Amino acid sequence: MRQSIRKAIACAALSGLMLMSLGVAAVAQVYGGTLRVGLSDEVTQLDPHFTSQQAHAEMIARNVYNGLLKTNPAWEVQPDLAESWEVSEDGLTWTFHLREGVRFHNGDLFTAADVKFSLERLIDPESGSTHAGAFDPNLQVGIVDDYTVAVTLSMPDADLLDNLAAPSIAMVPKAVVEANGNLNEVVVGTGPFYLAERRVDVKTVLARNPEYFEEGLPYLDRIEYRIIQDDTARLVALRMGEVHFIDRVPWQMIDALESAQGVKAVGGAGINLRIMSPNINREPWDDPRVRQAFYMGLNKQEIVDVVLAGYGEALLGGVIPSTLAGHNPNACYPDGDVEGAKALLAEAGYPDGFTTKLLTFGDIQIYVDYAQIVREQAKQFGVTVELELLELGIVQARRAEQDFDLVGAGIGGLTNSHSFVANTYGIASKRNFNKYDDPILEDFLLQSKAAATQEERNTILIEAQEYLCTTMPVFPLFNGYTHWGVSDKLKGWEFNPGYVQYFGVVWLED
């Protein structure tokens, strides 16, 4: 399955609207300089095991930490801290051989003990890690010697390598975490850069790690991440040369950026999903008919056309986008079926509709934009949606406490189709914001994990998503194409269909 998924993503990337590599072979690498990056969101979490709900935090963590494995821009799994690996004939034991002589930023040697600690922390639901649902809960990590670990599973898992290569599945220092409780304030990794300065809501500065294990890397002296939440201000900063790289180029501004000198928009089809989760433990969202009615009444294509200027796809059949294998080509319901929504609401006992609140990020423009359209569309089938547009940290805290009627969220940073379903709906997942617990869905997930072929897994995942159409615990909305604003001075960077950006191999041209 992994090969087919990667081929699909690679093809999507190659056929993206403005996919390009920026002078990788044409210009000699240059050492030194500070790469300035404009980010649209504040960064409140730097511990890599807790960053999967913050794309910008993952972007920073990816440049500070390493995993056992990593992926290239085509999402092919490659060695990182593990130089090689092999699997037993029964598919249950994976043996990883580690790089020797790698040091953490504090000078401590990286060993198998850190791998065991990291993986056990990642899968422990009590740790608060958002990755527990991605791995076999019965996974065992054995230390063979200082530079060899054996990972034993309770059943074969074709996604293990993909999951281990995910951006935030980082290897962290056991001693530092035990001494400090987490890695949010004391940030210590093995990556090409270390944390030099952090001013919350203002900027985060990384400096070159002179002891990095990849010879000759990195080229940059520093990376400075600046928080510039206003879309126009972020675009102006790029055009004026104040920053070299910006995230989330508004779709309406892509043409304007393309016409400017010295900068460009780079992007295409990727994995940048937006969803809404109803609180299924609170009336009226505890009734599947209400959830079905609300979803069928929304016009997801209109949201794509208005909010994304057409740069995206409506998610009509489930949470797996068309860029991945396992996408369900069959729509749950006709898109924007207002009359169908009214009829089903009446059947559920709400002929006059109801009033609900939508909690989402007021400091991230794309959430504000689609929330306003959802509010207007819902009026057409009798539902009054009151908006709660609050700061990122407040929304995340309330979401964690299930203090919402309806809440907005994003999905990214995942590397395979199974994970999109498991992390969104699986009971073990911290991304399952409404605590949806369904034994039928859990059985689908077990079948998907155990599938012997790509075709078998695709069939299972499509069936799972069609089943979820009947329970509708989450409202998939759209997959937005990702576009970055890039200065012509930035070299060596390649478009990645995921959201996390790695700067360990880039340089700045004078």
Protein Blocks (a to p, Z undefined) as FASTA:
>chain_A
ZZmmmmmmmmmmmmmmkbccehklmpccdeedjdddddfbdcfbfbfklmmmmmklmmmm
mmmpccfbdcdfkopacdfkbmbdcddfkopaccddddehiacfkopacdfklmmmmmmm
mmmmknopaklmmpcfkbccddfblmbccdddfbdcfklmmmmmpmklccddfklmmmno
pamlmccdfbfbdcfbdcehiaccddddfkbfbghiafbfbdcddddfblklmmmmmmno
pambdehiafklmmmmmmpghiacddddddddddddddfkbcfklpmklmmmmmmmpcfk
lmmmmmnnopacddfkbjbdfkbghiafbdfbaghilklmmmmmmmnopanopadddddd
fkbmklmmmmmmmmmmmmmnopacddddddfklmmmmmmnopafbdcdddehiabfklmm
mmmmmmkbmklmnopacfklmmmmmmmmmpmbfklmmmmmmmmmmmmmmnopaccfbdcd
ddddddfkbghiacdfblbdcfklgccdZZ
